Amino acid sequence: MKSSWQVATAAEAFAAAQFARCGWDVSVQYGANQPEYDLVAVDGDRMLKISVKGSKDGGWGLTQSHISNADYHGAADAWLKKHSKKTVFCLVQFKDAALDALPRMYLATPAEIAAWLKAAASGRGDTILYERHAWTDRAKAAGTVDVIPENWRFTEERINEIASDGYP
């Protein structure tokens, strides 16, 4: 995959396939004028609107367009306000994924992502959600490592947790 379009297309296909493998009916939106989500997954009375984000470099740039004056927390808050509480993000990572293996996949709510972005870099915040990032000596967060929470991994249990009545 060379272009961002190819990464996005492949990510949506993998996300749709994984939800289908877990027994969910999936509708895929195509076209230039999509709302905030790419897929709709339905299981009985449960429905999830899924925004798929693909990456081939280890991170997902999410809030860059919202940042000003190095206010990372404000950027995360502005980004969060643009997303419905019923939208779920499916993060698909192709970096170091063999062609004959599934990419690593994660499911997170907008609120979880905003909280993670604010906590990144030892609390300074960041605009990029990294799968794993070790901060170098030149960074404010030198010596720390940001890692996506293990419980975000795409599993049937995670889908059920997010789709439960307790989800905001």
C-alpha positions as a Markdown table, in Angstrom:
| # | Residue | x | y | z |
|---|---|---|---|---|
| 1 | Met | 0.0 | 0.0 | 0.0 |
| 2 | Lys | 1.5 | 3.2 | -1.1 |
| 3 | Ser | -1.2 | 5.9 | -1.0 |
| 4 | Ser | -3.5 | 7.1 | 1.8 |
| 5 | Trp | -6.5 | 6.0 | -0.3 |
| 6 | Gln | -5.2 | 2.4 | -0.5 |
| 7 | Val | -4.6 | 2.4 | 3.3 |
| 8 | Ala | -8.1 | 3.7 | 4.0 |
| 9 | Thr | -9.7 | 1.3 | 1.5 |
| 10 | Ala | -7.9 | -1.7 | 3.0 |
| 11 | Ala | -8.6 | -0.6 | 6.6 |
| 12 | Glu | -12.4 | -0.4 | 5.8 |
| 13 | Ala | -12.4 | -3.8 | 4.2 |
| 14 | Phe | -10.6 | -5.4 | 7.2 |
| 15 | Ala | -12.9 | -3.7 | 9.7 |
| 16 | Ala | -16.0 | -4.8 | 7.8 |
| 17 | Ala | -14.7 | -8.4 | 7.6 |
| 18 | Gln | -13.9 | -8.6 | 11.3 |
| 19 | Phe | -17.3 | -7.3 | 12.3 |
| 20 | Ala | -18.9 | -9.9 | 9.9 |
| 21 | Arg | -16.7 | -12.6 | 11.4 |
| 22 | Cys | -18.1 | -11.7 | 14.8 |
| 23 | Gly | -21.7 | -12.2 | 13.5 |
| 24 | Trp | -22.6 | -8.6 | 12.9 |
| 25 | Asp | -24.4 | -7.4 | 9.7 |
| 26 | Val | -22.3 | -4.7 | 8.0 |
| 27 | Ser | -23.3 | -1.9 | 5.6 |
| 28 | Val | -20.4 | -0.1 | 4.0 |
| 29 | Gln | -20.8 | 3.5 | 2.7 |
| 30 | Tyr | -19.1 | 4.5 | -0.5 |
| 31 | Gly | -18.8 | 7.8 | -2.1 |
| 32 | Ala | -17.3 | 11.2 | -1.5 |
| 33 | Asn | -19.9 | 12.7 | 0.8 |
| 34 | Gln | -19.9 | 10.4 | 3.9 |
| 35 | Pro | -21.0 | 11.5 | 7.3 |
| 36 | Glu | -18.7 | 10.9 | 10.3 |
| 37 | Tyr | -18.8 | 7.1 | 10.0 |
| 38 | Asp | -17.7 | 4.6 | 7.3 |
| 39 | Leu | -19.6 | 1.5 | 8.3 |
| 40 | Val | -22.8 | 0.5 | 10.2 |
| 41 | Ala | -22.7 | -2.8 | 12.1 |
| 42 | Val | -25.9 | -4.3 | 13.4 |
| 43 | Asp | -26.5 | -7.2 | 15.7 |
| 44 | Gly | -30.2 | -7.7 | 16.5 |
| 45 | Asp | -31.3 | -4.4 | 18.2 |
| 46 | Arg | -27.7 | -3.2 | 18.6 |
| 47 | Met | -26.2 | -0.8 | 16.1 |
| 48 | Leu | -22.8 | 0.8 | 15.9 |
| 49 | Lys | -21.7 | 3.6 | 13.6 |
| 50 | Ile | -18.0 | 2.9 | 12.9 |
| 51 | Ser | -15.4 | 5.4 | 11.8 |
| 52 | Val | -12.4 | 3.4 | 10.4 |
| 53 | Lys | -8.9 | 4.9 | 10.5 |
| 54 | Gly | -6.1 | 3.1 | 8.8 |
| 55 | Ser | -2.3 | 3.6 | 9.4 |
| 56 | Lys | 0.9 | 2.2 | 7.9 |
| 57 | Asp | 3.3 | 4.2 | 10.1 |
| 58 | Gly | 2.3 | 3.4 | 13.7 |
| 59 | Gly | 0.0 | 6.3 | 14.5 |
| 60 | Trp | -3.3 | 7.9 | 13.6 |
| 61 | Gly | -3.3 | 11.7 | 13.1 |
| 62 | Leu | -6.6 | 12.8 | 14.5 |
| 63 | Thr | -6.6 | 16.3 | 16.0 |
| 64 | Gln | -4.0 | 18.3 | 14.0 |
| 65 | Ser | -6.7 | 20.4 | 12.3 |
| 66 | His | -8.0 | 21.5 | 15.7 |
| 67 | Ile | -4.7 | 22.6 | 17.4 |
| 68 | Ser | -3.7 | 26.2 | 17.9 |
| 69 | Asn | -1.1 | 27.7 | 20.3 |
| 70 | Ala | 0.1 | 24.2 | 21.2 |
| 71 | Asp | -3.1 | 23.5 | 23.1 |
| 72 | Tyr | -3.2 | 19.8 | 22.7 |
| 73 | His | -6.0 | 19.4 | 25.3 |
| 74 | Gly | -8.1 | 22.0 | 23.6 |
| 75 | Ala | -7.6 | 20.2 | 20.2 |
| 76 | Ala | -8.7 | 16.9 | 21.7 |
| 77 | Asp | -11.8 | 18.6 | 23.2 |
| 78 | Ala | -12.7 | 20.3 | 19.9 |
| 79 | Trp | -12.2 | 16.9 | 18.1 |
| 80 | Leu | -14.4 | 15.2 | 20.6 |
| 81 | Lys | -17.2 | 17.7 | 20.2 |
| 82 | Lys | -17.4 | 16.8 | 16.4 |
| 83 | His | -18.2 | 13.2 | 17.1 |
| 84 | Ser | -21.4 | 11.5 | 18.2 |
| 85 | Lys | -21.3 | 9.5 | 21.4 |
| 86 | Lys | -22.6 | 6.6 | 19.4 |
| 87 | Thr | -19.7 | 6.6 | 16.9 |
| 88 | Val | -17.0 | 4.0 | 17.5 |
| 89 | Phe | -13.5 | 4.2 | 16.0 |
| 90 | Cys | -11.9 | 1.1 | 14.5 |
| 91 | Leu | -8.2 | 1.7 | 14.3 |
| 92 | Val | -6.4 | -0.5 | 11.8 |
| 93 | Gln | -2.5 | -0.7 | 11.9 |
| 94 | Phe | -0.6 | -2.1 | 8.9 |
| 95 | Lys | 2.9 | -1.2 | 10.1 |
| 96 | Asp | 5.0 | -4.4 | 10.4 |
| 97 | Ala | 1.9 | -6.6 | 9.5 |
| 98 | Ala | 2.8 | -9.5 | 7.2 |
| 99 | Leu | 0.8 | -9.7 | 4.0 |
| 100 | Asp | -0.5 | -13.1 | 5.1 |
| 101 | Ala | -1.6 | -11.9 | 8.6 |
| 102 | Leu | -4.4 | -9.6 | 9.8 |
| 103 | Pro | -3.4 | -6.0 | 10.7 |
| 104 | Arg | -3.6 | -5.1 | 14.4 |
| 105 | Met | -7.0 | -3.6 | 15.1 |
| 106 | Tyr | -8.5 | -1.6 | 18.0 |
| 107 | Leu | -11.9 | -0.3 | 19.0 |
| 108 | Ala | -12.3 | 2.9 | 21.0 |
| 109 | Thr | -15.0 | 5.5 | 21.7 |
| 110 | Pro | -14.4 | 9.1 | 21.0 |
| 111 | Ala | -14.2 | 9.9 | 24.7 |
| 112 | Glu | -11.6 | 7.2 | 25.2 |
| 113 | Ile | -9.5 | 8.5 | 22.4 |
| 114 | Ala | -9.7 | 12.1 | 23.6 |
| 115 | Ala | -8.7 | 11.1 | 27.1 |
| 116 | Trp | -5.7 | 9.1 | 25.7 |
| 117 | Leu | -4.6 | 12.1 | 23.5 |
| 118 | Lys | -4.7 | 14.4 | 26.6 |
| 119 | Ala | -2.7 | 11.9 | 28.7 |
| 120 | Ala | -0.1 | 11.3 | 26.0 |
| 121 | Ala | 3.4 | 12.8 | 26.3 |
| 122 | Ser | 3.3 | 12.7 | 30.1 |
| 123 | Gly | 0.1 | 14.8 | 30.2 |
| 124 | Arg | 1.1 | 17.5 | 27.7 |
| 125 | Gly | -1.1 | 15.8 | 25.1 |
| 126 | Asp | -0.7 | 15.0 | 21.4 |
| 127 | Thr | -2.5 | 15.2 | 18.1 |
| 128 | Ile | -1.4 | 11.7 | 17.1 |
| 129 | Leu | -2.7 | 8.5 | 18.6 |
| 130 | Tyr | 0.3 | 6.3 | 18.6 |
| 131 | Glu | 0.0 | 2.5 | 18.8 |
| 132 | Arg | 3.3 | 2.6 | 20.8 |
| 133 | His | 5.6 | 5.7 | 21.1 |
| 134 | Ala | 8.8 | 6.0 | 23.1 |
| 135 | Trp | 9.6 | 9.7 | 23.8 |
| 136 | Thr | 13.3 | 10.6 | 23.2 |
| 137 | Asp | 15.5 | 12.7 | 25.4 |
| 138 | Arg | 14.6 | 15.8 | 23.4 |
| 139 | Ala | 10.9 | 15.6 | 24.3 |
| 140 | Lys | 9.1 | 16.9 | 27.3 |
| 141 | Ala | 8.0 | 13.4 | 28.0 |
| 142 | Ala | 11.5 | 12.0 | 27.7 |
| 143 | Gly | 11.8 | 8.4 | 28.9 |
| 144 | Thr | 8.1 | 7.6 | 28.8 |
| 145 | Val | 6.3 | 5.3 | 26.5 |
| 146 | Asp | 2.7 | 5.8 | 25.3 |
| 147 | Val | 0.9 | 2.6 | 24.4 |
| 148 | Ile | -2.7 | 2.0 | 23.3 |
| 149 | Pro | -4.6 | 0.2 | 26.1 |
| 150 | Glu | -4.7 | -3.5 | 25.7 |
| 151 | Asn | -8.4 | -3.6 | 26.3 |
| 152 | Trp | -8.9 | -1.6 | 23.0 |
| 153 | Arg | -7.9 | -4.7 | 21.0 |
| 154 | Phe | -10.6 | -5.8 | 18.5 |
| 155 | Thr | -12.2 | -8.8 | 20.2 |
| 156 | Glu | -15.8 | -10.0 | 20.5 |
| 157 | Glu | -15.7 | -9.0 | 24.1 |
| 158 | Arg | -14.6 | -5.5 | 23.2 |
| 159 | Ile | -17.4 | -5.1 | 20.6 |
| 160 | Asn | -19.9 | -6.3 | 23.2 |
| 161 | Glu | -18.6 | -4.0 | 25.8 |
| 162 | Ile | -18.9 | -1.0 | 23.5 |
| 163 | Ala | -22.3 | -2.1 | 22.2 |
| 164 | Ser | -23.7 | -2.7 | 25.7 |
| 165 | Asp | -26.4 | -0.6 | 27.1 |
| 166 | Gly | -23.8 | 1.0 | 29.4 |
| 167 | Tyr | -22.1 | 2.6 | 26.5 |
| 168 | Pro | -22.6 | 6.4 | 26.7 |
